[in-house]
Amino acid sequence: MPKTPVVDRALDAAAYWDAVIRRDPAYDGRFFFGVLTTGVFCRPSCPARRPLRKNVRFYSDASQAERDGLRACLRCRPLAAVNRDPNAERVRKICRFIEAHAADVDNAELSLDRLALRAGLSRFHFQRSFQAIVGVSPKQYVEGCRVNLLKDNLRRSQDVTAAIYDAGYGSASRVYERADTRLGMTPKQYRDGGSNLIITYTTVESPAGMIMIGATDRGICFVQFGKNREELLRLLEAEYPAALLEAMRDPAPPVFRQWIAALGAHLAGRQPHLDLPLDIRATAFQMRVWNYLQSIPYGETRSYSQVAEGIGRPSATRAVANACGRNTVAILIPCHRVIRGTGELGGYRWGIEKKRSILQAETASLQADASGRNS
């Protein structure tokens, strides 16, 4: 049985979560937050991407987090002394000023030059100190405050346009331009090689061979087959060259162990249906293809042309094949179930023999299940 996290009930969870959302350096040293899905704990101002609230626990000191089996984040280094920067107090005051005036549309006082003047620092030193202490640029901090205001306004107001302007945006178009950057791994993050992502990975033997599983705080982002750990790690590094990659500790967090067990059971034919959280982003077309692939029943196949017709693009057979080839989460997005119209297996990112063995295992599992029901 996994042990229950040692959570300090005296902590003000709502206030501390708000501090994590704002990456508030004023709270550094006052508490730590642990991310159960990645097995790390951080300081509130950690510049890494914010985790989902349901995966977070708060601790009043590092020893509590370590007793839960969490390790210190390599990005924010929570065990190091905080606030060594001599400008930390100035930056804190600027953060409070930004929060108080973020709703002011086109406020000149929020420009980099005026904020630096208010802090009593040169433009260059202010920018550098702010980034080092807070983890984001002043402009990004202003934007983050406005997003938080917008969310609050939308919860209270039925008028979306009014909520947008009340949050300090000069036009609605500026909000919609940024809308897709507020959820999951954005296309830009993927384009930038996983910038600001922490990916925890492990390599396990499965009924279909060695696989590596990589996950962010939101879900699984990488499942691939390979000959050995070194080859798989090179593939992960090539897929997310700018991400911070951390080997999964042993034993892995309970959630990660559940994901591994479910994937192994699926490949062994004991769990036909998989429903694990994914953290992937792609083009709209790729997502349509991948969503369709996840609807193909266990043990069945579809041709590339059938998939194209299924997504309403009958002439896009070649593009469907390309989308299958771009899949980075084997099995969870079952591109192995797509074959040629002639019945030939067609291509597979991890080799034809691997595709054949997985399909044969699924068919054998269904036959064994049917035989057991009829006996």
C-alpha positions as CSV (number, residue, x, y, z in Angstrom):
1,M,0.0,0.0,0.0
2,P,1.5,3.4,-0.9
3,K,1.9,5.6,2.1
4,T,-0.1,8.7,2.6
5,P,1.7,11.9,1.9
6,V,2.8,13.8,5.1
7,V,0.9,17.0,4.5
8,D,1.0,19.8,7.0
9,R,-2.7,20.6,7.7
10,A,-1.8,24.0,9.2
11,L,-0.7,25.2,5.7
12,D,-3.1,27.6,3.9
13,A,-3.4,25.5,0.8
14,A,-5.4,28.1,-1.1
15,A,-2.9,30.9,-0.5
16,Y,0.1,28.6,-1.2
17,W,-1.4,27.4,-4.4
18,D,-1.9,31.0,-5.4
19,A,1.8,31.7,-4.6
20,V,2.8,28.7,-6.8
21,I,0.6,30.0,-9.7
22,R,2.3,33.5,-9.4
23,R,5.7,32.0,-8.8
24,D,5.9,34.4,-5.9
25,P,9.5,34.5,-4.5
26,A,8.2,36.1,-1.3
27,Y,7.1,32.6,-0.2
28,D,10.4,30.9,-0.9
29,G,11.5,29.2,2.3
30,R,8.1,29.4,3.9
31,F,6.9,26.2,2.3
32,F,7.6,23.7,-0.5
33,F,5.3,22.0,-2.9
34,G,5.7,18.4,-4.1
35,V,4.5,17.1,-7.5
36,L,3.5,13.5,-6.9
37,T,3.5,12.5,-10.6
38,T,7.1,13.5,-11.2
39,G,8.5,12.8,-7.7
40,V,10.1,16.2,-7.1
41,F,9.5,19.0,-4.6
42,C,10.1,22.7,-5.4
43,R,10.2,26.2,-4.0
44,P,7.1,28.4,-4.9
45,S,9.0,30.5,-7.4
46,C,10.2,27.5,-9.4
47,P,10.3,28.5,-13.1
48,A,9.2,25.1,-14.4
49,R,5.7,24.8,-15.9
50,R,3.0,24.8,-13.2
51,P,1.7,21.3,-12.4
52,L,-2.0,20.4,-12.1
53,R,-3.4,21.3,-8.7
54,K,-4.6,17.7,-8.0
55,N,-1.0,16.4,-8.3
56,V,0.4,18.9,-5.7
57,R,1.0,18.6,-2.0
58,F,2.3,21.3,0.3
59,Y,5.0,20.8,3.0
60,S,6.3,23.2,5.7
61,D,9.8,21.9,5.4
62,A,11.9,19.8,3.0
63,S,12.2,16.9,5.4
64,Q,8.5,16.2,5.1
65,A,8.7,16.1,1.3
66,E,11.8,13.8,1.5
67,R,10.0,11.4,3.9
68,D,7.3,11.1,1.2
69,G,10.1,10.0,-1.2
70,L,10.2,13.2,-3.2
71,R,13.6,14.6,-4.3
72,A,14.7,18.2,-4.8
73,C,14.0,19.8,-8.1
74,L,17.1,20.3,-10.2
75,R,15.7,23.5,-11.8
76,C,14.9,25.6,-8.7
77,R,17.1,23.8,-6.2
78,P,14.8,24.2,-3.2
79,L,17.5,23.1,-0.7
80,A,19.8,26.0,-1.6
81,A,19.6,29.2,0.4
82,V,16.9,31.4,-1.0
83,N,17.0,35.1,-1.8
84,R,20.8,35.5,-2.1
85,D,20.3,38.1,-4.7
86,P,20.7,41.5,-3.0
87,N,17.9,42.9,-5.2
88,A,15.4,40.3,-3.9
89,E,13.4,42.8,-1.7
90,R,13.3,45.3,-4.6
91,V,11.9,42.7,-6.9
92,R,9.3,41.6,-4.3
93,K,8.0,45.2,-4.2
94,I,7.9,45.4,-8.0
95,C,5.9,42.1,-8.0
96,R,3.3,43.6,-5.6
97,F,3.2,46.8,-7.7
98,I,2.5,44.8,-10.9
99,E,-0.2,42.8,-9.2
100,A,-1.9,46.0,-8.0
101,H,-1.9,47.6,-11.4
102,A,-2.1,44.7,-13.9
103,A,-5.7,45.6,-14.7
104,D,-4.7,49.1,-15.9
105,V,-5.0,48.9,-19.7
106,D,-1.7,50.0,-21.4
107,N,-0.3,51.3,-18.2
108,A,3.0,53.0,-19.0
109,E,4.1,52.3,-15.4
110,L,4.3,48.6,-16.2
111,S,6.9,49.1,-19.0
112,L,10.3,47.6,-18.4
113,D,12.0,51.1,-18.2
114,R,9.5,52.4,-15.7
115,L,9.6,49.3,-13.5
116,A,13.4,49.4,-13.5
117,L,13.3,53.1,-12.5
118,R,10.9,52.3,-9.7
119,A,13.3,49.5,-8.5
120,G,16.2,51.9,-8.6
121,L,18.1,49.7,-11.0
122,S,19.4,50.0,-14.6
123,R,17.2,48.4,-17.2
124,F,19.7,45.6,-17.8
125,H,20.3,44.7,-14.1
126,F,16.6,44.9,-13.3
127,Q,15.7,42.5,-16.1
128,R,18.4,40.1,-15.1
129,S,17.6,40.2,-11.4
130,F,13.9,39.9,-11.9
131,Q,14.3,36.8,-14.2
132,A,16.7,35.2,-11.7
133,I,14.6,35.7,-8.7
134,V,11.1,35.2,-10.1
135,G,11.8,32.8,-12.9
136,V,10.0,34.8,-15.6
137,S,10.6,38.2,-17.2
138,P,8.7,41.3,-16.0
139,K,6.6,41.2,-19.1
140,Q,5.7,37.5,-18.5
141,Y,4.8,38.3,-14.9
142,V,2.4,41.1,-16.0
143,E,0.9,38.7,-18.5
144,G,0.5,36.0,-15.8
145,C,-1.2,38.5,-13.4
146,R,-3.7,39.5,-16.2
147,V,-4.5,35.9,-17.0
148,N,-5.3,35.3,-13.3
149,L,-7.5,38.4,-13.3
150,L,-9.2,37.2,-16.4
151,K,-10.0,33.8,-14.9
152,D,-11.4,35.5,-11.8
153,N,-13.5,37.9,-13.9
154,L,-14.9,35.1,-16.1
155,R,-16.0,33.2,-13.1
156,R,-17.9,36.3,-11.8
157,S,-19.1,37.9,-15.0
158,Q,-21.5,36.7,-17.7
159,D,-20.1,39.3,-20.2
160,V,-16.9,37.8,-21.6
161,T,-15.9,41.0,-23.4
162,A,-16.2,43.0,-20.2
163,A,-14.2,40.4,-18.3
164,I,-11.4,40.7,-20.9
165,Y,-11.1,44.4,-20.7
166,D,-11.4,44.4,-16.9
167,A,-8.4,42.2,-16.8
168,G,-6.3,44.8,-18.5
169,Y,-6.3,43.6,-22.1
170,G,-6.6,46.3,-24.7
171,S,-8.5,44.0,-27.1
172,A,-10.2,40.6,-27.1
173,S,-8.0,39.4,-30.0
174,R,-4.9,39.6,-27.7
175,V,-6.6,37.1,-25.4
176,Y,-7.6,34.6,-28.1
177,E,-4.1,34.8,-29.6
178,R,-2.8,33.4,-26.3
179,A,-5.6,31.1,-25.5
180,D,-3.9,27.9,-26.6
181,T,-0.8,28.7,-24.5
182,R,-2.7,28.2,-21.3
183,L,-3.3,24.5,-21.6
184,G,-0.9,21.6,-21.6
185,M,2.2,21.3,-23.7
186,T,1.7,24.1,-26.2
187,P,2.8,23.8,-29.9
188,K,5.4,26.5,-29.1
189,Q,6.8,24.4,-26.2
190,Y,7.0,21.4,-28.5
191,R,8.6,23.5,-31.2
192,D,11.1,24.7,-28.8
193,G,12.0,21.2,-27.8
194,G,10.1,21.1,-24.5
195,S,11.4,24.4,-23.1
196,N,10.5,24.8,-19.4
197,L,9.3,21.2,-19.1
198,I,10.5,18.7,-16.6
199,I,10.2,15.2,-18.0
200,T,10.7,12.2,-15.7
201,Y,11.5,8.9,-17.4
202,T,12.1,5.3,-16.7
203,T,12.9,2.2,-18.8
204,V,11.1,-1.1,-18.2
205,E,10.9,-4.5,-19.8
206,S,7.4,-5.3,-21.2
207,P,5.9,-8.3,-23.0
208,A,6.6,-6.5,-26.3
209,G,10.2,-5.6,-25.4
210,M,12.1,-2.7,-23.7
211,I,10.2,0.6,-23.5
212,M,10.9,4.0,-22.1
213,I,8.1,6.0,-20.6
214,G,8.5,9.8,-20.2
215,A,6.0,11.9,-18.3
216,T,5.4,15.5,-17.3
217,D,3.4,16.7,-14.4
218,R,0.3,16.4,-16.6
219,G,0.7,13.0,-18.1
220,I,2.6,10.7,-20.4
221,C,4.4,12.4,-23.3
222,F,6.8,9.7,-24.5
223,V,6.4,5.9,-25.0
224,Q,8.9,4.2,-27.3
225,F,10.5,0.8,-27.9
226,G,14.2,0.4,-28.2
227,K,17.1,-2.0,-27.8
228,N,18.6,-0.5,-24.6
229,R,18.3,2.4,-22.2
230,E,21.0,4.4,-23.9
231,E,19.3,4.3,-27.3
232,L,15.9,5.2,-25.8
233,L,17.4,8.1,-23.8
234,R,18.9,9.5,-27.0
235,L,15.5,9.3,-28.7
236,L,13.9,11.2,-25.7
237,E,16.6,13.8,-25.8
238,A,16.1,14.2,-29.6
239,E,12.3,14.6,-29.1
240,Y,12.7,17.2,-26.3
241,P,16.2,18.7,-26.5
242,A,15.4,21.7,-24.3
243,A,13.5,19.9,-21.5
244,L,15.0,19.0,-18.2
245,L,15.2,15.2,-18.2
246,E,15.2,13.4,-14.8
247,A,15.5,9.6,-14.3
248,M,12.7,8.3,-12.2
249,R,13.7,7.5,-8.7
250,D,13.4,3.9,-7.3
251,P,10.8,3.1,-6.2
252,A,8.7,5.3,-8.5
253,P,5.8,7.4,-7.2
254,P,2.5,5.4,-6.9
255,V,0.9,7.1,-9.9
256,F,3.8,6.3,-12.2
257,R,3.9,2.7,-11.0
258,Q,0.2,2.5,-11.9
259,W,0.8,3.8,-15.4
260,I,3.7,1.3,-15.9
261,A,1.6,-1.6,-14.6
262,A,-1.4,-0.7,-16.8
263,L,0.8,-0.5,-19.9
264,G,2.4,-3.8,-19.1
265,A,-1.0,-5.5,-18.5
266,H,-2.2,-4.1,-21.8
267,L,0.7,-5.5,-23.7
268,A,0.2,-8.8,-21.9
269,G,-3.4,-8.9,-23.0
270,R,-4.9,-8.6,-19.5
271,Q,-6.1,-5.0,-19.9
272,P,-7.5,-4.4,-23.4
273,H,-8.7,-0.8,-22.6
274,L,-6.2,1.8,-21.7
275,D,-7.1,5.3,-20.4
276,L,-4.0,7.0,-19.2
277,P,-3.4,10.7,-19.1
278,L,-1.4,12.1,-22.0
279,D,0.5,15.4,-22.3
280,I,0.9,15.7,-26.1
281,R,0.3,18.5,-28.6
282,A,0.2,18.3,-32.4
283,T,-1.4,19.9,-35.4
284,A,-5.2,19.9,-35.5
285,F,-5.0,17.2,-38.3
286,Q,-2.7,15.0,-36.3
287,M,-4.9,15.2,-33.3
288,R,-7.9,14.2,-35.4
289,V,-6.0,11.2,-36.6
290,W,-4.7,10.2,-33.2
291,N,-8.2,10.6,-31.6
292,Y,-9.6,8.3,-34.3
293,L,-6.8,5.7,-33.7
294,Q,-7.8,5.6,-30.0
295,S,-11.3,4.6,-31.1
296,I,-10.1,1.5,-33.0
297,P,-11.1,-1.5,-30.8
298,Y,-8.5,-3.7,-29.3
299,G,-7.5,-6.5,-31.7
300,E,-9.0,-4.8,-34.8
301,T,-7.3,-2.9,-37.6
302,R,-8.2,-0.2,-40.1
303,S,-6.6,0.8,-43.3
304,Y,-5.1,4.2,-43.9
305,S,-7.9,5.1,-46.3
306,Q,-10.5,4.0,-43.7
307,V,-8.9,6.3,-41.2
308,A,-8.9,9.2,-43.7
309,E,-12.6,8.6,-44.4
310,G,-13.3,8.3,-40.7
311,I,-12.0,11.8,-40.0
312,G,-13.8,13.3,-43.0
313,R,-10.7,13.6,-45.2
314,P,-10.9,10.7,-47.7
315,S,-8.2,12.1,-50.0
316,A,-5.7,12.5,-47.1
317,T,-4.4,8.9,-47.0
318,R,-0.8,9.9,-47.2
319,A,-1.2,12.6,-44.5
320,V,-2.8,10.0,-42.3
321,A,0.3,7.7,-42.7
322,N,2.5,10.7,-41.9
323,A,0.5,11.4,-38.7
324,C,0.9,7.8,-37.7
325,G,4.6,8.1,-38.2
326,R,4.8,11.2,-36.0
327,N,3.3,9.4,-33.0
328,T,5.6,9.5,-29.9
329,V,3.4,7.5,-27.5
330,A,3.4,4.0,-28.8
331,I,0.5,1.8,-27.8
332,L,-1.4,4.6,-26.0
333,I,-2.1,6.0,-29.5
334,P,-2.4,2.7,-31.3
335,C,-0.9,3.5,-34.7
336,H,0.0,-0.2,-34.9
337,R,-3.7,-0.9,-35.7
338,V,-3.5,0.9,-39.1
339,I,-2.5,-1.2,-42.1
340,R,-2.6,-1.0,-45.8
341,G,-5.8,-1.6,-47.7
342,T,-4.2,-4.7,-49.3
343,G,-3.9,-6.3,-45.8
344,E,-0.1,-5.7,-45.7
345,L,1.1,-4.2,-42.4
346,G,2.6,-1.1,-44.0
347,G,5.1,1.0,-42.0
348,Y,5.7,1.3,-38.3
349,R,8.0,3.7,-36.4
350,W,9.4,0.8,-34.3
351,G,9.7,-1.8,-37.1
352,I,7.4,-4.1,-38.9
353,E,8.2,-7.1,-36.7
354,K,7.3,-5.2,-33.6
355,K,4.0,-4.2,-35.3
356,R,3.3,-7.8,-36.3
357,S,4.0,-9.2,-32.8
358,I,1.8,-6.6,-31.0
359,L,-1.1,-7.3,-33.4
360,Q,-0.7,-11.1,-33.0
361,A,-0.7,-10.7,-29.2
362,E,-3.9,-8.7,-29.3
363,T,-5.6,-11.3,-31.6
364,A,-4.4,-14.2,-29.4
365,S,-5.7,-12.4,-26.3
366,L,-9.2,-12.0,-27.9
367,Q,-9.3,-15.6,-29.0
368,A,-8.3,-16.9,-25.6
369,D,-10.9,-14.7,-24.0
370,A,-13.6,-16.0,-26.4
371,S,-12.5,-19.6,-25.8
372,G,-12.7,-19.1,-22.0
373,R,-16.3,-17.7,-22.3
374,N,-17.4,-20.6,-24.5
375,S,-15.9,-23.4,-22.4
